[in-house]
C-alpha cells in the first residue's frame, strides 16, 4: 500500500433551516486534482447528546451513522454499512476557537484515509 499526503481545503455550507433536520454540504478540493468531492449530510433525531447522520455522495451512495455532541465536541461514525464504508469524524473545540479534526475512513479493498488538521474561524 502506498502512503500519500494530500493537501486539501474543505468548505461547509448550511442548507435551508428545517424543523426536524439540519442539512449540510461539504465541498472538498484537493491540490492538483480538478474534480471536487461533495458530501451531503442530513442530521436528524437530535437530542441534547446524540443524533443520526446521513451521508450521501457519488462514490458511496447513501449511508447512515450515529453521532454525539457536547459543549466541546461533535463526532459521528458510520459502521457496518452495505457499501463496506466505515469511518468516523471528530471535531474538538480548542481554547482559541479553532477545532482539531480527526477522521478515518475505509472503503472496500483496503482503501483507508486518515485526516487530521485544524479548522480556524474566519
Secondary structure, DSSP 8 states (H G I E B T S, - for coil): -------EEEEEEE----SS-EEEEEEEEETT--S-EEEEEEEES--SSEEEEEEEETTTEEEEEEEEE-SSEEEEEE-S-TT-EEEEEEEEE-TTS-EEEEEEEEETTTEEEEEEEEE---
